[in-house]
Amino acid sequence: MFSTPHEVLSHHSPVQIRIAINGQPWEELRYDKDGIYDFEKPVPERLLRPQAENLVRLEVVHPRPAR
């Protein structure tokens, strides 16, 4: 669960989030409205490592610079 606040979207819209599983690109999400979102989707078995630690990376594309 995550949110895309109005304050962020007013400076940079849409918000894009890239998801990678074990270093492999999987999904790219785009949000152009503020709100609270819940993303849930089965991961293809080809991206998973059985009986091992699986790493998930979320990347915000073009994040707003820090002040």
C-alpha positions as CSV (number, residue, x, y, z in Angstrom):
1,M,0.0,0.0,0.0
2,F,1.3,3.5,-0.9
3,S,0.0,6.9,-1.6
4,T,0.5,9.6,-4.3
5,P,-0.1,12.9,-2.5
6,H,-1.6,15.9,-4.3
7,E,1.5,17.9,-3.3
8,V,3.7,15.5,-5.3
9,L,1.4,15.3,-8.3
10,S,1.1,19.1,-8.5
11,H,4.8,19.3,-9.3
12,H,5.3,16.1,-11.2
13,S,2.6,14.1,-12.8
14,P,2.1,11.3,-13.5
15,V,4.1,9.4,-10.9
16,Q,5.8,6.3,-12.4
17,I,6.9,3.4,-10.4
18,R,9.1,0.6,-11.8
19,I,9.1,-2.8,-10.1
20,A,11.9,-5.4,-10.6
21,I,12.1,-8.9,-9.2
22,N,15.6,-10.3,-8.7
23,G,17.0,-7.6,-11.0
24,Q,14.5,-8.4,-13.8
25,P,12.0,-5.7,-14.9
26,W,8.5,-6.8,-14.2
27,E,5.9,-3.9,-14.0
28,E,5.7,-0.2,-14.6
29,L,2.8,1.7,-12.9
30,R,1.6,5.2,-13.6
31,Y,-0.6,7.3,-11.3
32,D,-2.0,10.7,-12.2
33,K,-4.5,11.1,-9.4
34,D,-3.8,11.5,-5.7
35,G,-4.9,8.8,-3.3
36,I,-3.9,5.6,-1.5
37,Y,-3.2,2.6,-3.7
38,D,-2.8,-1.1,-3.2
39,F,-0.9,-3.1,-5.8
40,E,-1.3,-6.8,-5.8
41,K,-0.5,-9.2,-8.6
42,P,1.0,-12.7,-8.8
43,V,4.6,-12.7,-9.9
44,P,5.5,-15.1,-12.8
45,E,7.4,-18.1,-11.6
46,R,10.2,-17.5,-14.1
47,L,11.2,-14.4,-12.0
48,L,11.3,-16.2,-8.7
49,R,14.1,-18.2,-7.1
50,P,12.7,-21.3,-5.3
51,Q,14.0,-21.9,-1.8
52,A,16.0,-18.6,-1.9
53,E,15.7,-15.0,-1.0
54,N,13.8,-13.0,-3.6
55,L,14.5,-9.3,-3.9
56,V,11.9,-6.7,-5.0
57,R,13.0,-3.2,-6.1
58,L,10.7,-0.3,-6.4
59,E,12.0,2.7,-8.3
60,V,10.2,6.1,-8.7
61,V,11.0,7.4,-12.1
62,H,12.1,11.0,-12.1
63,P,11.5,11.6,-8.4
64,R,11.0,15.1,-7.1
65,P,14.4,16.6,-6.0
66,A,14.9,17.0,-2.2
67,R,14.8,20.6,-0.9
